[in-house]
């Protein structure tokens, strides 16, 4: 037993090393080909993301929505669904939060309105995910296509709202809606760039997701159905129903991330409100090998890349898309290394 | 054995991080004045952002001891998740003492950042926070009186058009874009009725808005398509009001197909280079002198909250050191039109011609400027609608 654990830890470390080596040698080649100094580039990214408390706060600001989306995606991945519609669910959450803040701005205390906007976002994101789930379970539409389709619809809706009913007075612009009054911003401490409430909420969601997946019927059902939908049917589980529940959980958390983007980051609704965090979270979860323990770290790493890469255009006049190259090649390297490990296992 | 290996890996990682964390050379020298520039588009867009970028270079050249740090493509579509206050934090940590935000789109973000950094000076280009009092004392505004440049653009368009149909490729709709489109129309109408002696109702002037300052695929209307539509439906001159050069590019292509069409780009002195044979000229901003004024105010402790709306230098509108607005005639402009333009510029400068003199009417027929009066700066700045005689949306529907 002890020995078994040892070899496993060793192989995990070995795999991680292989993944990092593969991804970074690829990225380094890309940087070299573009004629830039790779070492300086990595150094600026690192300095620009964890070089000071201010930077760490900025990274955490991105970490929060990534963690929220990733936790949600764990449910759908566990049950065997590819919830690529997470992006649209973020957008719908942002729209719902904006709607409550706009209409509710004048009745009730700001705190109540803020809380209500978060609830509305969870509900709306969940329902948007339910739509994709129903298309899958009732309509037989693959959830990837359903999700992508609904993402397009969500973008259409947000553009229409910003350019139409929610435009600024006298203005027609894709810049976004009128910013909300200060009391409708998620409260934060003086001098802080990240709201402690948001941090606490993200940590709570992590803990809650861990507990749900490990100890509750939801977690058990998700795992059982994900491994073998037919057998689980014989055990009395109804895969369709559980799939819808998993989708709604994922959508609800994605919606919460959308609301966070509105109340804590942009303080208004903009066309690019999701900041592609839904898609990025899919990569986070894949890189975490669908395991919760890794999610906070990988999400932090991805957030650090996003925040730190702005140093590249600023200091080296280099394109900041290097962050995306690193993120993408890490995921690809993971898939390659895992595939290679599985092959070796089968061979032995 | 296993423990040893794990610790070994930890040590290697820590060592790597350690070398990476060593401070990067090239931090600010003590006597250096660093200013930051946030550009909404690419620094080499041959339009709005490049004009600002070159303004920054001009400051570096003219004011000894200054150094610029810039970030371009600062908009949520190109840099998802990046916010203005975040970039300002970055620039400040690099030693920037003055930060210029070059886009209307940054209005809310720069106000928030100015409140977070009361000891840093901020300039929001094209905004009016210093006028309305919405911004803190460390936030100033600057803009050029492009109305004159646009009148010149409209003037050469009105002189050149054969079909009597002029298209205006508009960005989004706000006060700034309305007054610039209206100025273009007034210039065109003046050329059409006063120089060419044509009937006013025979001139068509249509504005089509794309929804943002430049093309964002899937979000805005495609400016290339809008320009093509203009040329395909009989409009032979398209005046651009957006940050980038699509109108001129399309005009160049149409000319290669044998169509006799022209375009007038915007913002950047060198914009005609994209398709010189289709270019009637370009009204451009020269940000350098205005920036120098603000940077020097900040350096010398003479900073004050101000709202600068800088005019052309009528003695020589293309003087690099004095004129905030210029107009470069394009190679497609006829000699005759060039002469008429010179006379028009002289008349604008001397005050002999004031196109904002009443009577002027809004699109819905209400009065903008009464007969016998001229519009004040505030009237022009806060223009509420397009003018009568123009087709196109005045605000969102």
Interface residues (C-beta under 8 A of the other chain):
Chain A: X6 X9 X10 X13 X17 X40 X42 X43 X44 X46 X47 X48 X51 X52 X54 X58 X61 X62 X155 X159 X163 X164 X167 X170 X171 X172 X173 X174 X175 X179 X193 X265 X266 X267 X268 X270 X271 X272 X274 X275 X276 X277 X306 X307 X310 X311 X313 X314 X315 X320
Chain B: X2 X5 X6 X9 X17 X20 X21 X24 X69 X70 X71 X72 X73 X76 X77 X79 X80 X81 X82 X83 X85 X86 X87 X89 X90 X91 X93 X94 X104 X105 X108 X112 X172 X173 X174 X175 X209 X211 X212 X216 X218 X219 X220 X384 X393 X395 X396 X397
